[in-house]
Amino acid sequence: ALGGSAAWVRETGTIELLLNQSVARGDMLNFSFFLVNPPMPGTPASAPVVRAWEPPCGAGCRGLGEAEAALPPLLGTADVNATWLDASIGSMGAIIGGQATITVTLRANFALLPGARVSVEGLNASSTPSGPLAAPFPFTSSGAFEPTAHWNQTEGVVVLTVRDRVPSRASAEASFVLRNPLSPSPPASPSVRLSGQLIEMESEAMTAFSVLHARDPPSFAECALSQDSFVVGGMARVTVRLRPTDFLTPPSSVTLSGLAGSTTPSDPALPLFGAGAAAFGGNASWDREGGTLVMNVSGVVGDAAATEVSFYLGQGARATNGTEVNATASGARFEGRVCDGAALRATEEGRFEVRRLLYSTNRTYALNRITITLQPNTNLGGGATL
């Protein structure tokens, strides 16, 4: 009946609503609207008055004329200061130079309005260059904020823009990724500032958990080796599972050293297989003399789950219990680690574990189709002779 909008005059404290349809006698009109309370504590406004009138009508018209009614003096009460009920900031990971996911949780005793800006300040120690926080480490939120956060490295500030109204006492959450300092550093002491609406305020974060704490050097939390064949002189598919303590992105590289004794010639583009092969561009650089395999990162090697990749190497001509392999990644502060398991272990003789011979006929002078089925206990590469 009220058309969904109203006219507000701040100077006179008047709001005017226009009926767009008739209202029958005895019907109830229920409507609500938002007004911002005064910026300072004070007494309630004087009792509001509601007036209703109809425009003049022709002869014989009996309109409402003008009616007046007083309301209780509740509007405009401001007896509580605006404050954050929750302003917590935390991050996971204290890796030197590592990517840290920072989560901000906000809850106020007033509404956050669309277009308002929440600035997270005091993040100067981060080594992330200025710009929008986007892929490959996207900014995410609970839906209250615009889908992109803006980062200023010089000032150490991340600015979040409110997209949808956040009611009073409701929580709003946002997460973004910044890189920790490149040298050991204590955690930051961030603060939160609200601007862009009538209520503006600044305060230190009520709770901060290891934000931009640079304490531990990056390394591999997991590195494990396995192979599918242990035949002397055979071809083994070697599988390595890697999980770094920090994201690896281009132009990083991962080096496996200690792969000694293989008969596979050096190859600058040794094929890679498995679910994680795409993260390294599908091939690696193999150096037989040095016993090293270098895999250049072409995507993102995450720290949440292990990345698994496989490659084929020829076993040596003598029995061996394998070699110890060390894994490291490019970067001056990256700490290598010895992988679990051994590589190029060769303890068995080659053999066919399943033999089957089938023929199609036993008639004299008939064309006989002979089928032989063999299952070797190693991989047979191109050039093998049966």
N, C-alpha and C positions, 0 to 999 in steps of 0.2 A: 504493500500500500504506500510505502514511503519512497519507492523508486531506487533504493540502494545507495543514495548519496545525500549529502547535506552541505549547507554553506556555513562556514565557521568564521567569525570575526573575533580575532584575539583581543583587539583593543577594547571592545565592549563586552567581551565574554558572552557572546550570543551565538547560538547555533540555530539555524532555520531549516526546517524540513518541509517539503512540499508533498501533499497527498496526490497520488496519481490515480486513485480510484476511491469510490465511496466507502465509508465506514458506517456500518449499521449501529443503531442505538444499542448500547450495552456491550459492544465488541471491545476487546482489549487490544491496545496498541503496545507491543513490546519491541523495543529497539535498543541498540547499544552502539557506542562509538569509543574511540580512544582519544584521550587527552593526556599530555605529559604534565605531571605534577610540578609544582614550583621547585626551583633548584636548591632552595634552602628550607630547613624545617620551619613550620609556621602554623598558624591556626587555620581552621577550615574557612572556606569562602562563605560569604553570607548565603542565607537560604535561597536556593535557586527558585525562580518563578517560571511556570509554564503558561504561555498564552496561546490561544488558538483563535483564529478568525477566518471568516470567509470574505472573498472580494464582494463588492457591491453587486446586487442583482436587480432585475427589473421589478415593475409594479406587481404587487401580490406575492413577491418572493419573501419567504420567511426563513432567512438564513440563521446560522449560529450567532452571527454578530461577533462578539468578543467574549471569551471566557478566560478565567485566570485561576491558577491553583499553585500553592506553595509546596515545595519539596523539603525533606529534611536536609539540614546543612552538612552534607557529606562531601560534596564535590570539592576537589582542590585541596584535600587534606594532605599534608606532607610532614609527617612527624618521624620519619626514619630516613637516615642518610643512605644514599645509593652506595652499594658496595658489592664486591665479588663474594659470593658464597663459596665458590670454588674457583681457583685459578692455578691448576697444577700443570707442570711441564716435566716430561720425562723422556729419556731416550734409552735405547738398548745398544750395548756395545761400547767398549772403551778402547777401541783399536786406534793406534796412532795413524793418522791420515786415512782412517776408515770411514765408510759411509754409515751415518747414524740416523736412524728413523726417530724423529722427534714428534711426540704426541702432546697436543695442547687440549686441555679440558677446561671449559669455562661455564660458570653458572652464576647469574647475578640476581639481585632482588628487584630487578626492573627488566623491561623488555629490551632486547637488541633489535634495532630497526633496520630494514633493508637499506643498503648503502653505507651503513656505519663501518668504520675501519677499526680492526683490532691489530695493534702492532706488538709483536713479540720482540723485545729489545734486549741488548746485552749479549748478543751472539757473535761478537767481533772476532773471536778466535777461530771461527770456521775458515777453512781454506777453499770453500766453494765460490767460484766467480759469481758476480752479480747477474741477475736475470730471473726470468720466470722459472718456477720450480716445476719441471715437466719431465717427460720420458727421458731416459729409461727408468727414472725413479719418480713416478707421478705423485702429485699432491692429492690427497684424499680427505674427505670430510664427511660428517654425519648428514650432510645435505643443507646445513645452515649457511655455508659459505660458498662463494663463487668457486668454480672448479680449478682456478689457478691462483697460486700465491706468488707474491713478488718479493724477491730477496735482494737486499742491498748490502754487499759485503763490506763496503767502506764504513757504513753506519752500524752494521751488525744487526739489521732489522728485517724481520719477515712481516709483511702486511697481508692480513686476511680481510676480505670484504664480505660483509653479511649479505646473503642473497635473499633468504626468507626470514620473516619475523620470528625471533626466538622469544617465546613467552617468558614472563618473569618466573624465576626458579627452575626453568628448564635447562638442560645441559646441551652444550654445543661442543663438538669435538672435531679436531683437524690434525692430520699427520703430514709431515713433509720430511725430506731427506736432505741433510747437509753433511759435508765431509768434516771429520774431526781435524784438529790442528795437526800439522806435519811433524811436530816435535812433542815430547812429553809435556802435558799441561794439566793443571787442575780443572775441575768442572767449572762451567760458567754459572753466573748468578743472574738469570734473566728476569725481566719485568714485563708487565702487560699494560698497555695503554689503549684506552678507548677514545675515539674521536669520530666526528662526522654526524653526531646527533646531539640534542640539547644536553644530555648527560654526558660529560667527558671527565675521565679520571685516569689516574696512573697509579700503579702499585706494584711492588715486588711480587713475583709468583709465590703463592702461599706454600706450594710444595714443588721442589725441583729435584729430579732424580738423575744424577750423573749426566747432565746436559753438556755435550761437547767435551767429555772427559777423554783425554788422550793418555792412556796408561800402558796398554799392551801392544807390542809389535805385531803386525799381521803375520799369519802363518796358515797352515792347513790344520783344521780341526779334525779332519779325516783324510787318510790316504791309505788305500788298500789295493793290493795286487792279487790277481788270480790268472790262471791260464787253463786252457782246455785240453792240452796235450803235454805229455812228459817224455816223449820218444826222442832218443838220441838221434840227431841228424834230421829230425822231423820239422814240421812247421807248427808253431804254437800261436794261438790267438790269445794275446795278452790283454787283460782288461784292468783298467785302473779306475778306482772310485775316488773322486776328489771333492772335498768341501772346504773352501777357504773360510777364514773367520771374517772376511770382508768381501764385498762384491769385487769381481775382477771384470774390467771392461777394457776395450781397445784403448791404447796399443799395448796392453799387458801381454805377457807370455808366460807359459808354464813349461819348466824344464825338468825332465826325468833323466837323471844321471845314474850311471852304474850298470847299464844294460850291456855288460861285457860278454863277449864270446859268441855273439850271433853271427850267422853266416850270410845274413841279408845285406846286400851291397848298400852303400850310402845312397840316400834318395832325398832330394829336396822337397818332394811332394808325396810322402808315404801316405796311402789312403787310411783314413780313420773311419770307424764304424760305431754303431750304437746310438742311443738316444742323445748323447751329449756331443756327437761329432759336429753338429751344425754350429755349436758355440765356438768351435775352433776352425771353422771354415772347411771342414771335411778332409783336411790333410795336415801333415806335420813334416818337419824337417828332421831326417834321420841321419846321424853320423856314426857309421859302423866303428871307425877307428877310436873315436872318443867314447862310444857307448852312450850317446846322449840323444834324446828325442825332444825337440822343441815344438810346442804347440802354441801358435799365436791366437790370442782371443779375438774373435770377430763379433761376438754377441755379448751376452751377460752370463757370467758364471756366478750364480747366487750363493749366499751363505746359509739359506734355510734348508736346503736339501743337497745331497751329494750329486755331482755330475759324473756320469759313467761313460767312458769312451774306450774303444778297443782298437787293436792294430795287430798285424801278423809279422812275426819275426822267425827266422830260421834258427833251429837249435844247433849247438856245436856238435862236433863229431865224437866227443867223449862225454861219459856220464858226469853229471855235476848236480849238486844240491841247489844250484841257482845263485843269484847274486843279490846283494842288498841294494835297493834303489832309493835315492834321495829325490824328493820333490821340492821345488822352490818356484817362486814366481818373480817376475821382474819388479824391481823396486829396491832401493838401498836398504830399507829397514825390514824387508820381508825375511822372516826366519824360515829356513827350510826344515823339513822333517823326514825321517826315515819312514818309508811306507811299510805297513804291515804286510807280511808275506814276502816271498822271494820271486824273482823273475828268471825266466829261461832255465828252470829246473828240468833236467833230463836224466831220468833214472830207468827208463823202460826201453825194451827193444821193439822195433816196429813189427807189427803183425796185422793180419786180417782177422777180426774177431768173429765175423759171420761169413760163411762160404756157402754159396748155393749154385747148383748147376741144373739147368732145365733144358730139355730138347723137345722139339715139336713132333718128331716121327721116328720110327725105327724101321721103316720100309726101305728095302734095298734100292739104291739109285734115286731115292727121293731127296728133294731139297730139304735139308734139316736146319731149322732155326735153333741155334744154341744160345741160351741166355745165362750169363754169369753174373752173380750178385756178390759184391765184396764190400765189407765195412772195415776200413782201416782204423787203427787206434791213434791216428794223427791226421793233420790236415795235409792234403796233397796239393801242392802248388803247380802252376803251369811249368811244363818241362819235365815233370816226373814221368818215369817209364814203368809200365807194367809188362 
